[in-house]
Amino acid sequence: MKKIGLLLSTILLTGALAACGDSSSASDKALNEKKLVVGVTAGPQEQIMEKVKEVAAKDGLEIELKVFSDYILPNTALSEGDLDANSYQHEPFLVAFNKDHGTNLVPVGKTVLNPMGVYSDKYKSFDELPDGATFGLPNDPSNGSRALYILEENGFIKIKGDKKETASIYDIEENPKHLKFIELDAAQIPNQLSEVDAAAINTNFALAAGINPKEDSILLESTNSPYVNYIVVRAENKDDPTIKKFVKAYQSEDVKKLIEEEFKGSIIPSWD
């Protein structure tokens, strides 16, 4: 009985070790050379990726889409190996996600920018704004900082050097026009635009209000913005040949043409 018990223990231990060896996550293995599972958010990101699928297929790469309705699950699924890549987020969001969740996801290729714009019902250019003009600023930290970044990029304010991507109105060092910032709910700013001299509005809220970022803005976020979206992968896959093929398909002329024709400046291709 002792010999049988010892033999059984050895078999169980060997099996357990073998199971441990086989249980490595998808993130520990090379990616499939002919197929990638890619996560996107519903809407424009999904629509663009359908075109990317067509382009990639011509190069022998199949893309399986998984569509999400929130911003957390695509990163969770990627970190756990259920996705090979995702495409929906800008770098400041990714940095915060990695910090909060202890993950190591990395950007590998620029995709698009959903440009925040500055609008006015009273003035045709930002230069026309008088001294002491009122400016509607989104009252949440992420969008507020983004709006201030646009103003600085265009030379209308100066932000403290270490606060570029996290700035609030208290981090403004120079304000030559003496703009008076009024913090408002981002979703409500289109309805309150007539009550201020100018305001920053997110693309989705602008479009919903019938405002075209390309045609109606007096300032528009540039593709140099840190809020450009990226294709994101696990760190160990950033140099994988299949990922490079995927990025190439996304950053193709066919995809660029679709974005420009379909979204007419409300979404901008942001790769070189």
Disulfide bonds with the S-S distance in Angstrom:
none
